[in-house]
Amino acid sequence: MDLLIQTLINGLILGAGYALVAVGLTVIFGTLHIVNFAHGAFFALGAYATLLIERAGAPYLLAIPLAVLCVAAIGFALEATIVRRALYDQGEHGSIIVTFAISQAIVAAIILVVGPDPLPVPSPFGQTAVSAGGFFLSAQRIFIAAASVAVLAGFALWLRRSVKGQQILAVSQNARGALYSGINVPLIRSLSFLLGIAAAGLAGALMGPMISAFPTMGDANVIVAFTVV
């Protein structure tokens, strides 16, 4: 019974990280109607960006937001050059092909730049365990859960209370009606894509120390995320 409870606790805590990946998928699909098969590649980019920034001398807690910014910048470039031109208002079938191709290109770029071998992502929480009620919890898992819950709660509040959040909801419900009401739909679409990509990058930065960084690390995670969605 203790083993079962320990496993459930570990699974629930790790599930918070998967929820972060799933929210990014939901934002992109719900607003843009794009089935983003490149989401796992952006997850991997988050882990690799964190690793490379740490190698440059930044501590892990600083490397996380910097890594998210790097992933968002790559996402912005791809959105402006490929996604915006080829996928908006084109239906789900085209998005599957294009985003899968983007995913393969990102994985190939990672292999060229960093190599194919798994690399550990250092974290100050990685070797620490916390005991509570006779159960042991990895400090990294606790950090993932706490950061994910904080980000998800903040994002939900932002969607409901901010003007841009309300506009995202409006575009997701009726893009044409939102356009007629004066909402800048192209801007909201770009913002939605960047938010979804940033969520994937953040999840990769948080979960990288748990599973190490390797080029196809996002494949299994994005399958789980699609299941959550």
N, CA, C and O of each residue as an XYZ file, in Angstrom:
916
protein
N       0.834     -1.214      0.000
C       0.000      0.000      0.000
C       0.868      1.264      0.000
O       0.569      2.233     -0.697
N       1.944      1.238      0.789
C       2.832      2.402      0.825
C       3.424      2.681     -0.553
O       3.543      3.831     -0.974
N       3.794      1.595     -1.251
C       4.363      1.763     -2.591
C       3.334      2.376     -3.539
O       3.665      3.233     -4.358
N       2.081      1.928     -3.420
C       1.022      2.474     -4.268
C       0.825      3.965     -4.002
O       0.716      4.757     -4.938
N       0.780      4.343     -2.735
C       0.595      5.757     -2.387
C       1.777      6.586     -2.867
O       1.602      7.683     -3.398
N       2.993      6.051     -2.677
C       4.178      6.766     -3.133
C       4.124      6.976     -4.649
O       4.446      8.055     -5.147
N       3.714      5.935     -5.372
C       3.619      6.042     -6.830
C       2.562      7.057     -7.243
O       2.778      7.832     -8.175
N       1.418      7.060     -6.556
C       0.360      8.018     -6.861
C       0.823      9.456     -6.615
O       0.538     10.353     -7.409
N       1.532      9.662     -5.517
C       2.030     11.005     -5.213
C       3.008     11.467     -6.289
O       2.915     12.594     -6.776
N       3.954     10.588     -6.662
C       4.917     10.943     -7.704
C       4.212     11.243     -9.023
O       4.558     12.192     -9.725
N       3.212     10.414     -9.348
C       2.482     10.610    -10.599
C       1.698     11.902    -10.624
O       1.677     12.595    -11.641
N       1.052     12.239     -9.520
C       0.273     13.478     -9.457
C       1.176     14.702     -9.574
O       0.840     15.672    -10.253
N       2.327     14.642     -8.903
C       3.244     15.779     -8.963
C       3.800     15.940    -10.373
O       3.858     17.054    -10.894
N       4.212     14.825    -10.997
C       4.751     14.897    -12.352
C       3.661     15.292    -13.347
O       3.940     15.913    -14.373
N       2.412     14.922    -13.030
C       1.299     15.281    -13.908
C       1.122     16.771    -14.063
O       0.596     17.227    -15.079
N       1.553     17.549    -13.069
C       1.466     19.004    -13.184
C       2.313     19.508    -14.347
O       1.927     20.444    -15.048
N       3.479     18.876    -14.548
C       4.321     19.249    -15.691
C       3.662     18.909    -17.009
O       3.709     19.700    -17.951
N       3.036     17.718    -17.086
C       2.318     17.347    -18.305
C       1.153     18.295    -18.558
O       0.840     18.591    -19.711
N       0.512     18.771    -17.504
C      -0.597     19.711    -17.663
C      -0.119     20.997    -18.322
O      -0.840     21.606    -19.113
N       1.108     21.407    -17.989
C       1.667     22.613    -18.588
C       1.856     22.421    -20.097
O       1.559     23.326    -20.878
N       2.343     21.257    -20.506
C       2.480     20.958    -21.931
C       1.103     20.941    -22.590
O       0.924     21.475    -23.684
N       0.132     20.323    -21.916
C      -1.199     20.190    -22.479
C      -1.887     21.542    -22.642
O      -2.615     21.752    -23.613
N      -1.663     22.461    -21.700
C      -2.264     23.791    -21.816
C      -1.737     24.497    -23.062
O      -2.495     25.163    -23.767
N      -0.449     24.356    -23.332
C       0.104     24.953    -24.546
C      -0.551     24.395    -25.793
O      -0.875     25.146    -26.712
N      -0.748     23.089    -25.837
C      -1.446     22.472    -26.970
C      -2.874     22.981    -27.086
O      -3.362     23.248    -28.184
N      -3.543     23.115    -25.941
C      -4.935     23.549    -25.937
C      -5.073     24.969    -26.468
O      -5.986     25.255    -27.243
N      -4.176     25.858    -26.058
C      -4.234     27.243    -26.522
C      -4.067     27.310    -28.039
O      -4.806     28.019    -28.721
N      -3.089     26.567    -28.562
C      -2.822     26.602    -29.998
C      -3.968     25.979    -30.785
O      -4.397     26.534    -31.796
N      -4.465     24.839    -30.335
C      -5.543     24.190    -31.067
C      -6.862     24.955    -30.907
O      -7.604     25.135    -31.872
N      -7.142     25.399    -29.685
C      -8.411     26.069    -29.440
C      -8.534     27.397    -30.147
O      -9.621     27.758    -30.597
N      -7.429     28.142    -30.257
C      -7.472     29.459    -30.881
C      -7.168     29.408    -32.370
O      -7.797     30.114    -33.158
N      -6.210     28.578    -32.760
C      -5.727     28.569    -34.140
C      -6.216     27.379    -34.941
O      -6.094     27.358    -36.166
N      -6.778     26.370    -34.247
C      -7.219     25.118    -34.893
C      -6.058     24.444    -35.629
O      -6.212     23.908    -36.726
N      -4.896     24.493    -34.984
C      -3.706     23.849    -35.511
C      -3.351     22.678    -34.607
O      -3.191     22.848    -33.398
N      -3.227     21.492    -35.190
C      -2.762     20.318    -34.444
C      -1.237     20.371    -34.473
O      -0.617     20.032    -35.481
N      -0.646     20.791    -33.376
C       0.776     21.125    -33.356
C       1.629     19.913    -32.979
O       1.871     19.655    -31.800
N       2.077     19.179    -33.988
C       2.951     18.041    -33.739
C       4.383     18.471    -33.476
O       5.232     17.627    -33.185
N       4.673     19.770    -33.571
C       6.007     20.265    -33.227
C       6.117     20.620    -31.754
O       7.172     21.064    -31.303
N       5.044     20.432    -31.000
C       5.044     20.831    -29.601
C       6.122     20.094    -28.803
O       6.766     20.682    -27.934
N       6.315     18.816    -29.098
C       7.339     18.047    -28.402
C       8.741     18.550    -28.697
O       9.620     18.495    -27.838
N       8.949     19.040    -29.911
C      10.265     19.576    -30.254
C      10.545     20.862    -29.478
O      11.680     21.099    -29.066
N       9.524     21.693    -29.277
C       9.711     22.905    -28.480
C       9.935     22.550    -27.003
O      10.655     23.249    -26.290
N       9.319     21.474    -26.563
C       9.581     20.957    -25.213
C      11.068     20.613    -25.069
O      11.703     20.972    -24.077
N      11.614     19.914    -26.070
C      13.032     19.566    -26.048
C      13.909     20.817    -26.106
O      14.939     20.891    -25.435
N      13.498     21.797    -26.908
C      14.267     23.041    -26.988
C      14.355     23.734    -25.631
O      15.379     24.326    -25.293
N      13.262     23.654    -24.849
C      13.273     24.249    -23.514
C      14.330     23.620    -22.628
O      15.032     24.322    -21.899
N      14.450     22.294    -22.686
C      15.452     21.601    -21.880
C      16.870     21.928    -22.353
O      17.755     22.194    -21.541
N      17.079     21.904    -23.687
C      18.415     22.188    -24.213
C      18.815     23.643    -23.981
O      19.974     23.928    -23.679
N      17.861     24.565    -24.122
C      18.180     25.976    -23.871
C      18.589     26.175    -22.422
O      19.521     26.926    -22.135
N      17.899     25.511    -21.512
C      18.262     25.595    -20.095
C      19.670     25.069    -19.866
O      20.466     25.688    -19.161
N      19.974     23.924    -20.465
C      21.301     23.322    -20.325
C      22.393     24.247    -20.846
O      23.403     24.453    -20.173
N      22.201     24.811    -22.046
C      23.227     25.657    -22.644
C      23.398     26.963    -21.873
O      24.516     27.463    -21.745
N      22.317     27.512    -21.364
C      22.411     28.747    -20.577
C      23.132     28.472    -19.255
O      23.911     29.301    -18.784
N      22.868     27.309    -18.661
C      23.600     26.943    -17.446
C      25.084     26.772    -17.734
O      25.928     27.178    -16.935
N      25.399     26.169    -18.876
C      26.809     26.009    -19.239
C      27.490     27.362    -19.423
O      28.699     27.484    -19.224
N      26.712     28.381    -19.803
C      27.266     29.727    -19.974
C      27.493     30.420    -18.637
O      28.077     31.503    -18.590
N      27.033     29.800    -17.543
C      27.315     30.347    -16.223
C      26.120     30.804    -15.424
O      26.280     31.241    -14.284
N      24.916     30.718    -15.985
C      23.723     31.168    -15.269
C      23.224     30.074    -14.342
O      23.316     28.897    -14.693
N      22.695     30.418    -13.168
C      22.096     29.406    -12.288
C      20.787     28.890    -12.867
O      20.172     29.527    -13.723
N      20.378     27.734    -12.387
C      19.200     27.059    -12.945
C      17.948     27.931    -12.889
O      17.201     28.000    -13.865
N      17.712     28.594    -11.764
C      16.490     29.383    -11.617
C      16.474     30.583    -12.560
O      15.397     31.027    -12.956
N      17.613     31.108    -12.923
C      17.681     32.173    -13.920
C      17.622     31.602    -15.332
O      17.078     32.227    -16.242
N      18.187     30.409    -15.507
C      18.204     29.793    -16.837
C      16.794     29.461    -17.322
O      16.536     29.484    -18.526
N      15.879     29.153    -16.401
C      14.524     28.768    -16.817
C      13.823     29.888    -17.589
O      13.402     29.651    -18.721
N      13.675     31.112    -17.027
C      12.997     32.155    -17.816
C      13.762     32.542    -19.071
O      13.148     32.871    -20.087
N      15.099     32.511    -19.021
C      15.872     32.822    -20.221
C      15.647     31.767    -21.308
O      15.573     32.091    -22.494
N      15.540     30.509    -20.892
C      15.272     29.440    -21.849
C      13.889     29.604    -22.481
O      13.720     29.390    -23.682
N      12.910     29.983    -21.672
C      11.563     30.205    -22.199
C      11.571     31.328    -23.227
O      10.899     31.232    -24.254
N      12.323     32.386    -22.960
C      12.434     33.493    -23.916
C      13.094     33.031    -25.212
O      12.680     33.434    -26.299
N      14.115     32.190    -25.100
C      14.776     31.658    -26.304
C      13.817     30.824    -27.137
O      13.761     30.969    -28.358
N      13.055     29.944    -26.473
C      12.092     29.107    -27.188
C      11.006     29.966    -27.824
O      10.597     29.717    -28.958
N      10.537     30.983    -27.091
C       9.518     31.880    -27.630
C      10.045     32.634    -28.849
O       9.302     32.861    -29.804
N      11.317     33.020    -28.823
C      11.906     33.724    -29.961
C      11.953     32.819    -31.192
O      11.652     33.261    -32.301
N      12.332     31.554    -30.999
C      12.332     30.602    -32.111
C      10.910     30.390    -32.610
O      10.667     30.339    -33.816
N       9.964     30.266    -31.665
C       8.565     30.112    -32.048
C       8.051     31.304    -32.825
O       7.292     31.145    -33.781
N       8.462     32.515    -32.420
C       8.040     33.729    -33.125
C       8.551     33.719    -34.563
O       7.820     34.059    -35.493
N       9.813     33.325    -34.737
C      10.391     33.285    -36.083
C       9.650     32.278    -36.962
O       9.359     32.563    -38.124
N       9.349     31.116    -36.417
C       8.629     30.097    -37.194
C       7.190     30.520    -37.463
O       6.654     30.252    -38.538
N       6.565     31.178    -36.492
C       5.189     31.637    -36.696
C       5.118     32.681    -37.806
O       4.201     32.668    -38.627
N       6.093     33.584    -37.819
C       6.080     34.666    -38.805
C       6.423     34.179    -40.206
O       5.916     34.717    -41.190
N       7.283     33.161    -40.303
C       7.755     32.733    -41.621
C       6.986     31.552    -42.203
O       6.868     31.431    -43.422
N       6.457     30.673    -41.333
C       5.813     29.454    -41.832
C       4.359     29.352    -41.389
O       3.457     29.265    -42.222
N       4.133     29.361    -40.086
C       2.802     29.080    -39.554
C       1.786     30.105    -40.038
O       0.709     29.736    -40.508
N       2.118     31.391    -39.927
C       1.183     32.451    -40.310
C       0.850     32.388    -41.791
O      -0.285     32.663    -42.180
N       1.812     32.032    -42.614
C       1.608     32.027    -44.060
C       0.918     30.760    -44.561
O       0.171     30.796    -45.539
N       1.177     29.633    -43.881
C       0.745     28.353    -44.445
C      -0.421     27.692    -43.718
O      -1.101     26.849    -44.303
N      -0.674     28.056    -42.441
C      -1.585     27.228    -41.655
C      -2.871     27.915    -41.214
O      -3.887     27.240    -41.052
N      -2.866     29.212    -41.015
C      -4.063     29.858    -40.504
C      -5.223     29.710    -41.491
O      -5.084     29.974    -42.685
N      -6.356     29.284    -40.964
C      -7.585     29.098    -41.745
C      -7.454     28.017    -42.813
O      -8.196     28.024    -43.795
N      -6.523     27.095    -42.630
C      -6.320     26.036    -43.621
C      -6.792     24.672    -43.151
O      -6.671     23.702    -43.899
N      -7.330     24.557    -41.926
C      -7.811     23.270    -41.438
C      -6.722     22.457    -40.770
O      -5.540     22.796    -40.824
N      -7.159     21.358    -40.129
C      -6.236     20.570    -39.315
C      -5.303     19.684    -40.122
O      -4.186     19.414    -39.683
N      -5.735     19.222    -41.298
C      -4.929     18.243    -42.023
C      -3.597     18.837    -42.478
O      -2.553     18.195    -42.360
N      -3.635     20.047    -42.990
C      -2.393     20.689    -43.405
C      -1.480     20.954    -42.228
O      -0.260     20.846    -42.351
N      -2.058     21.302    -41.084
C      -1.240     21.616    -39.918
C      -0.484     20.394    -39.421
O       0.633     20.519    -38.919
N      -1.076     19.220    -39.553
C      -0.398     17.994    -39.125
C       0.884     17.793    -39.921
O       1.934     17.493    -39.353
N       0.795     17.961    -41.243
C       1.965     17.749    -42.105
C       3.032     18.797    -41.842
O       4.206     18.461    -41.686
N       2.633     20.071    -41.792
C       3.602     21.156    -41.646
C       4.273     21.112    -40.273
O       5.496     21.226    -40.186
N       3.495     20.947    -39.201
C       4.092     20.943    -37.866
C       4.954     19.702    -37.649
O       5.941     19.760    -36.915
N       4.598     18.582    -38.277
C       5.463     17.403    -38.184
C       6.799     17.677    -38.870
O       7.851     17.271    -38.375
N       6.755     18.365    -40.004
C       7.996     18.717    -40.697
C       8.834     19.683    -39.852
O      10.056     19.549    -39.792
N       8.183     20.659    -39.196
C       8.891     21.574    -38.310
C       9.554     20.808    -37.171
O      10.690     21.093    -36.791
N       8.822     19.828    -36.630
C       9.361     19.018    -35.543
C      10.626     18.294    -35.973
O      11.624     18.294    -35.252
N      10.583     17.674    -37.150
C      11.756     16.945    -37.627
C      12.934     17.884    -37.888
O      14.087     17.523    -37.648
N      12.638     19.094    -38.381
C      13.713     20.061    -38.630
C      14.359     20.501    -37.317
O      15.580     20.643    -37.248
N      13.553     20.717    -36.277
C      14.098     21.129    -34.985
C      14.953     20.023    -34.381
O      16.037     20.282    -33.858
N      14.461     18.786    -34.455
C      15.227     17.657    -33.916
C      16.563     17.516    -34.658
O      17.602     17.285    -34.039
N      16.525     17.657    -35.990
C      17.767     17.567    -36.761
C      18.735     18.688    -36.388
O      19.944     18.469    -36.315
N      18.202     19.889    -36.152
C      19.053     21.016    -35.759
C      19.683     20.768    -34.390
O      20.852     21.088    -34.175
N      18.914     20.200    -33.471
C      19.463     19.887    -32.147
C      20.612     18.894    -32.261
O      21.648     19.056    -31.616
N      20.424     17.867    -33.082
C      21.467     16.855    -33.252
C      22.720     17.476    -33.855
O      23.832     17.146    -33.444
N      22.552     18.374    -34.828
C      23.700     19.016    -35.459
C      24.457     19.906    -34.484
O      25.687     19.945    -34.503
N      23.732     20.620    -33.634
C      24.361     21.602    -32.750
C      24.923     20.952    -31.488
O      26.045     21.251    -31.080
N      24.140     20.058    -30.865
C      24.504     19.522    -29.552
C      24.922     18.055    -29.621
O      25.735     17.604    -28.814
N      24.375     17.314    -30.570
C      24.669     15.891    -30.665
C      23.487     15.045    -30.236
O      22.536     15.568    -29.656
N      23.526     13.737    -30.512
C      22.378     12.866    -30.229
C      22.345     12.271    -28.827
O      21.330     11.703    -28.425
N      23.432     12.390    -28.079
C      23.518     11.706    -26.791
C      22.730     12.440    -25.705
O      22.686     13.670    -25.696
N      22.106     11.690    -24.789
C      21.411     12.329    -23.658
C      22.396     13.102    -22.790
O      23.514     12.651    -22.542
N      21.963     14.272    -22.333
C      22.803     15.129    -21.504
C      22.047     15.508    -20.236
O      20.893     15.929    -20.313
N      22.674     15.368    -19.076
C      21.993     15.752    -17.833
C      21.833     17.265    -17.741
O      22.727     18.022    -18.120
N      20.691     17.687    -17.237
C      20.425     19.116    -17.017
C      20.604     19.379    -15.531
O      19.794     18.906    -14.733
N      21.630     20.116    -15.130
C      21.870     20.336    -13.695
C      20.743     21.128    -13.040
O      20.171     22.042    -13.635
N      20.445     20.755    -11.812
C      19.447     21.468    -11.030
C      19.841     21.411     -9.559
O      20.290     20.366     -9.089
N      19.685     22.502     -8.825
C      20.006     22.467     -7.396
C      19.072     21.573     -6.598
O      19.364     21.230     -5.452
N      17.943     21.193     -7.204
C      16.978     20.335     -6.518
C      17.157     18.859     -6.866
O      16.513     17.992     -6.275
N      18.039     18.581     -7.832
C      18.091     17.240     -8.398
C      18.458     16.142     -7.434
O      17.915     15.041     -7.525
N      19.366     16.405     -6.509
C      19.854     15.364     -5.607
C      19.230     15.447     -4.211
O      19.719     14.822     -3.270
N      18.160     16.211     -4.084
C      17.544     16.429     -2.774
C      16.200     15.739     -2.705
O      15.415     15.798     -3.652
N      15.930     15.082     -1.584
C      14.636     14.440     -1.351
C      14.032     14.997     -0.068
O      14.743     15.310      0.887
N      12.720     15.112     -0.066
C      11.992     15.632      1.088
C      11.128     14.516      1.650
O      10.411     13.848      0.904
N      11.192     14.309      2.961
C      10.388     13.276      3.611
C       9.164     13.928      4.242
O       9.277     14.926      4.955
N       7.983     13.349      3.970
C       6.736     13.865      4.545
C       5.810     12.684      4.822
O       5.392     11.979      3.903
N       5.497     12.480      6.096
C       4.584     11.407      6.471
C       5.089     10.024      6.119
O       4.295      9.116      5.873
N       6.389      9.854      6.092
C       6.950      8.554      5.752
C       7.156      8.342      4.265
O       7.644      7.289      3.855
N       6.792      9.327      3.447
C       6.965      9.225      2.006
C       8.047     10.193      1.562
O       8.209     11.274      2.129
N       8.790      9.781      0.529
C       9.899     10.592      0.048
C       9.532     11.206     -1.302
O       9.035     10.529     -2.202
N       9.791     12.500     -1.412
C       9.482     13.223     -2.636
C      10.739     13.913     -3.139
O      11.450     14.557     -2.366
N      11.010     13.785     -4.408
C      12.129     14.489     -5.014
C      11.856     15.992     -4.973
O      10.756     16.439     -5.297
N      12.854     16.759     -4.575
C      12.692     18.208     -4.531
C      12.432     18.776     -5.920
O      11.741     19.784     -6.063
N      12.989     18.127     -6.950
C      12.745     18.597     -8.317
C      11.281     18.396     -8.695
O      10.687     19.253     -9.350
N      10.696     17.271     -8.288
C       9.277     17.027     -8.574
C       8.406     18.065     -7.852
O       7.441     18.578     -8.419
N       8.750     18.361     -6.626
C       7.984     19.366     -5.876
C       8.106     20.730     -6.558
O       7.127     21.469     -6.665
N       9.319     21.059     -7.019
C       9.522     22.330     -7.707
C       8.717     22.378     -9.006
O       8.122     23.406     -9.327
N       8.695     21.264     -9.758
C       7.907     21.203    -10.992
C       6.434     21.449    -10.694
O       5.776     22.234    -11.376
N       5.919     20.767     -9.661
C       4.504     20.907     -9.313
C       4.178     22.329     -8.883
O       3.179     22.899     -9.321
N       5.022     22.905     -8.024
C       4.757     24.252     -7.522
C       4.813     25.282     -8.647
O       3.947     26.152     -8.744
N       5.841     25.179     -9.500
C       5.968     26.134    -10.602
C       4.824     25.976    -11.601
O       4.289     26.970    -12.094
N       4.447     24.735    -11.902
C       3.377     24.492    -12.867
C       2.041     25.018    -12.355
O       1.301     25.672    -13.091
N       1.735     24.731    -11.092
C       0.472     25.207    -10.523
C       0.431     26.729    -10.511
O      -0.600     27.324    -10.824
N       1.549     27.366    -10.149
C       1.593     28.828    -10.120
C       1.391     29.417    -11.513
O       0.641     30.378    -11.684
N       2.061     28.839    -12.503
C       1.931     29.345    -13.873
C       0.525     29.115    -14.411
O      -0.058     30.007    -15.025
N      -0.023     27.923    -14.184
C      -1.362     27.621    -14.694
C      -2.414     28.503    -14.030
O      -3.331     28.980    -14.698
N      -2.292     28.723    -12.722
C      -3.240     29.589    -12.021
C      -3.134     31.025    -12.528
O      -4.145     31.692    -12.746
N      -1.896     31.493    -12.715
C      -1.704     32.843    -13.227
C      -2.236     33.005    -14.638
O      -2.819     34.035    -14.980
N      -2.029     31.974    -15.461
C      -2.516     32.032    -16.843
C      -4.042     32.038    -16.881
O      -4.641     32.787    -17.653
N      -4.673     31.207    -16.052
C      -6.133     31.180    -15.999
C      -6.688     32.526    -15.552
O      -7.681     33.009    -16.097
N      -6.042     33.130    -14.558
C      -6.484     34.446    -14.085
C      -6.302     35.495    -15.172
O      -7.163     36.354    -15.365
N      -5.179     35.424    -15.884
C      -4.909     36.375    -16.961
C      -5.943     36.245    -18.075
O      -6.405     37.254    -18.608
N      -6.312     35.010    -18.434
C      -7.311     34.803    -19.474
C      -8.654     35.432    -19.096
O      -9.331     36.012    -19.945
N      -9.030     35.318    -17.842
C     -10.356     35.772    -17.415
C     -10.412     37.263    -17.133
O     -11.456     37.891    -17.310
N      -9.279     37.844    -16.688
C      -9.327     39.222    -16.200
C      -8.715     40.248    -17.152
O      -9.081     41.422    -17.102
N      -7.793     39.829    -18.017
C      -7.105     40.803    -18.863
C      -7.836     40.984    -20.191
O      -8.596     40.116    -20.620
N      -7.592     42.128    -20.834
C      -8.211     42.407    -22.132
C      -7.716     41.416    -23.179
O      -8.512     40.854    -23.932
N      -6.399     41.204    -23.227
C      -5.844     40.281    -24.217
C      -6.334     38.857    -23.976
O      -6.597     38.121    -24.928
N      -6.458     38.465    -22.708
C      -6.984     37.133    -22.413
C      -8.414     36.972    -22.906
O      -8.764     35.934    -23.467
N      -9.236     37.983    -22.701
C     -10.612     37.940    -23.192
C     -10.642     37.904    -24.720
O     -11.498     37.251    -25.317
N      -9.714     38.601    -25.336
C      -9.666     38.585    -26.801
C      -9.261     37.208    -27.334
O      -9.768     36.765    -28.364
N      -8.342     36.532    -26.627
C      -7.978     35.164    -27.026
C      -9.198     34.250    -26.954
O      -9.444     33.458    -27.864
N      -9.960     34.363    -25.866
C     -11.161     33.550    -25.739
C     -12.161     33.869    -26.841
O     -12.809     32.969    -27.376
N     -12.288     35.150    -27.183
C     -13.227     35.549    -28.233
C     -12.812     34.980    -29.587
O     -13.652     34.485    -30.338
N     -11.517     35.050    -29.901
C     -11.030     34.521    -31.181
C     -11.197     33.010    -31.240
O     -11.526     32.457    -32.290
N     -10.969     32.339    -30.107
C     -11.127     30.881    -30.089
C     -12.575     30.466    -30.322
O     -12.836     29.402    -30.884
N     -13.515     31.302    -29.892
C     -14.927     30.976    -30.051
C     -15.460     31.348    -31.431
O     -16.226     30.592    -32.027
N     -15.053     32.518    -31.942
C     -15.565     32.979    -33.237
C     -14.603     34.023    -33.788
O     -14.714     35.209    -33.475
N     -13.657     33.575    -34.612
C     -12.630     34.484    -35.122
C     -13.237     35.576    -35.997
O     -12.824     36.732    -35.914
N     -14.213     35.225    -36.836
C     -14.820     36.217    -37.712
C     -15.592     37.269    -36.912
O     -15.500     38.466    -37.183
N     -16.357     36.796    -35.917
C     -17.078     37.725    -35.071
C     -16.140     38.626    -34.284
O     -16.418     39.809    -34.092
N     -15.011     38.051    -33.824
C     -14.026     38.856    -33.102
C     -13.433     39.928    -34.012
O     -13.199     41.055    -33.575
N     -13.190     39.584    -35.269
C     -12.659     40.552    -36.234
C     -13.646     41.688    -36.457
O     -13.256     42.855    -36.494
N     -14.922     41.350    -36.604
C     -15.945     42.372    -36.840
C     -16.136     43.271    -35.624
O     -16.590     44.407    -35.757
N     -15.791     42.768    -34.441
C     -15.949     43.578    -33.229
C     -14.727     44.450    -32.939
O     -14.685     45.148    -31.926
N     -13.741     44.407    -33.826
C     -12.590     45.289    -33.691
C     -11.347     44.662    -33.096
O     -10.359     45.362    -32.873
N     -11.363     43.380    -32.836
C     -10.194     42.700    -32.279
C      -9.173     42.448    -33.385
O      -9.530     42.044    -34.492
N      -7.916     42.687    -33.078
C      -6.831     42.436    -34.025
C      -6.550     40.928    -34.037
O      -5.694     40.442    -33.298
N      -7.273     40.203    -34.878
C      -7.200     38.740    -34.887
C      -5.801     38.232    -35.237
O      -5.330     37.313    -34.567
N      -5.100     38.776    -36.255
C      -3.735     38.290    -36.526
C      -2.806     38.425    -35.320
O      -2.005     37.531    -35.047
N      -2.916     39.550    -34.595
C      -2.076     39.726    -33.406
C      -2.415     38.706    -32.336
O      -1.518     38.145    -31.708
N      -3.700     38.458    -32.121
C      -4.121     37.495    -31.102
C      -3.694     36.089    -31.492
O      -3.328     35.295    -30.626
N      -3.735     35.769    -32.772
C      -3.271     34.451    -33.217
C      -1.785     34.283    -32.942
O      -1.354     33.238    -32.455
N      -1.007     35.305    -33.252
C       0.435     35.229    -32.984
C       0.700     35.097    -31.496
O       1.548     34.307    -31.082
N      -0.022     35.869    -30.685
C       0.148     35.804    -29.231
C      -0.213     34.419    -28.704
O       0.480     33.887    -27.836
N      -1.279     33.838    -29.214
C      -1.708     32.508    -28.771
C      -0.650     31.459    -29.106
O      -0.346     30.591    -28.289
N      -0.094     31.547    -30.312
C       0.943     30.594    -30.701
C       2.157     30.728    -29.801
O       2.719     29.722    -29.366
N       2.570     31.958    -29.515
C       3.741     32.173    -28.663
C       3.498     31.683    -27.244
O       4.394     31.109    -26.624
N       2.292     31.905    -26.721
C       1.984     31.431    -25.371
C       2.042     29.905    -25.303
O       2.568     29.338    -24.346
N       1.497     29.249    -26.326
C       1.528     27.788    -26.350
C       2.937     27.249    -26.431
O       3.282     26.291    -25.740
N       3.769     27.873    -27.289
C       5.156     27.448    -27.433
C       5.936     27.708    -26.150
O       6.743     26.878    -25.730
N       5.692     28.866    -25.525
C       6.388     29.197    -24.277
C       6.041     28.192    -23.181
O       6.901     27.831    -22.377
N       4.785     27.736    -23.145
C       4.391     26.730    -22.158
C       5.162     25.433    -22.371
O       5.603     24.804    -21.409
N       5.325     25.032    -23.637
C       6.108     23.825    -23.928
C       7.560     24.006    -23.509
O       8.156     23.103    -22.922
N       8.134     25.178    -23.811
C       9.512     25.435    -23.423
C       9.697     25.435    -21.917
O      10.690     24.914    -21.409
N       8.741     26.020    -21.199
C       8.818     26.022    -19.732
C       8.736     24.607    -19.180
O       9.474     24.253    -18.260
N       7.844     23.799    -19.737
C       7.733     22.411    -19.281
C       9.037     21.655    -19.518
O       9.461     20.870    -18.670
N       9.671     21.884    -20.661
C      10.952     21.233    -20.934
C      12.038     21.680    -19.973
O      12.853     20.873    -19.527
N      12.048     22.979    -19.651
C      13.039     23.497    -18.703
C      12.843     22.908    -17.311
O      13.812     22.628    -16.606
N      11.581     22.721    -16.919
C      11.297     22.170    -15.593
C      11.577     20.678    -15.520
O      12.102     20.192    -14.519
N      11.227     19.946    -16.581
C      11.313     18.490    -16.536
C      12.639     17.950    -17.051
O      12.927     16.763    -16.900
N      13.448     18.812    -17.658
C      14.745     18.371    -18.165
C      15.613     17.682    -17.127
O      16.182     16.630    -17.421
N      15.740     18.239    -15.909
C      16.564     17.553    -14.900
C      16.029     16.182    -14.499
O      16.780     15.359    -13.977
N      14.750     15.925    -14.731
C      14.176     14.625    -14.362
C      14.496     13.540    -15.384
O      14.679     12.376    -15.027
N      14.562     13.924    -16.657
C      14.667     12.910    -17.712
C      15.888     13.105    -18.606
O      16.083     12.338    -19.548
N      16.728     14.131    -18.326
C      17.873     14.506    -19.159
C      17.382     15.070    -20.495
O      16.214     14.931    -20.859
N      18.294     15.700    -21.199
C      17.954     16.306    -22.484
C      18.459     15.416    -23.608
O      19.643     15.083    -23.658
N      17.560     15.030    -24.512
C      17.935     14.310    -25.726
C      16.980     14.743    -26.833
O      15.864     15.172    -26.541
N      17.392     14.640    -28.097
C      16.655     15.282    -29.189
C      15.182     14.903    -29.293
O      14.352     15.754    -29.611
N      14.841     13.642    -29.030
C      13.449     13.204    -29.195
C      12.719     13.107    -27.858
O      11.721     12.394    -27.754
N      13.197     13.808    -26.840
C      12.593     13.695    -25.508
C      11.143     14.170    -25.489
O      10.376     13.773    -24.612
N      10.763     15.007    -26.434
C       9.410     15.539    -26.426
C       8.371     14.613    -27.011
O       7.175     14.834    -26.824
N       8.805     13.565    -27.724
C       7.836     12.711    -28.420
C       6.873     12.038    -27.446
O       5.657     12.122    -27.618
N       7.409     11.374    -26.429
C       6.551     10.682    -25.464
C       5.720     11.683    -24.667
O       4.557     11.426    -24.355
N       6.317     12.810    -24.344
C       5.602     13.802    -23.550
C       4.446     14.426    -24.312
O       3.396     14.706    -23.733
N       4.631     14.645    -25.605
C       3.547     15.255    -26.377
C       2.405     14.263    -26.590
O       1.251     14.673    -26.706
N       2.708     12.971    -26.643
C       1.650     11.965    -26.720
C       0.798     11.996    -25.465
O      -0.430     11.948    -25.530
N       1.467     12.076    -24.318
C       0.739     12.201    -23.050
C      -0.077     13.486    -23.043
O      -1.225     13.489    -22.599
N       0.507     14.584    -23.533
C      -0.185     15.866    -23.546
C      -1.428     15.821    -24.422
O      -2.469     16.361    -24.050
N      -1.327     15.177    -25.591
C      -2.500     15.029    -26.461
C      -3.598     14.242    -25.739
O      -4.783     14.542    -25.879
N      -3.192     13.244    -24.976
C      -4.159     12.463    -24.200
C      -4.846     13.341    -23.167
O      -6.059     13.250    -22.980
N      -4.076     14.190    -22.494
C      -4.644     15.110    -21.510
C      -5.628     16.053    -22.170
O      -6.712     16.296    -21.640
N      -5.253     16.592    -23.335
C      -6.145     17.514    -24.055
C      -7.429     16.809    -24.431
O      -8.309     17.414    -25.043
